Amino acid sequence: MALMCGVVRVVSLTVCCVQQVDLTRRDGFDRGLKLFHNLLLNKTFLLLFIRTLESHRDFSMRERVNVASLISVALQNRMEYHTE
């Protein structure tokens, strides 16, 4: 549960706080986002990530919709992922 909440918070904070990160930490932040995006492009990771999130009972419908929206935006150039 704690890991799932942490992941959801990281994804949410990523969207909300991009502009609040000071310039000295921005490079590391950008690198982390690129690495996470590369993970999302890996179909095996993506399916495991989604299944792991959905396996938690405390993962509410609102959280599912939020994560699905963020993943959809991240993968908008890979529409074939949406249909598999």
HELIX and SHEET records of a PDB file:
HELIX    1   1 ALA A    2  CYS A   17  1                                  16    
HELIX    2   2 VAL A   18  GLN A   20  5                                   3    
HELIX    3   3 LEU A   23  LEU A   40  1                                  18    
HELIX    4   4 LYS A   43  GLU A   54  1                                  12    
HELIX    5   5 MET A   61  ALA A   74  1                                  14    
HELIX    6   6 GLU A   80  THR A   83  1                                   4    
END                                                                             
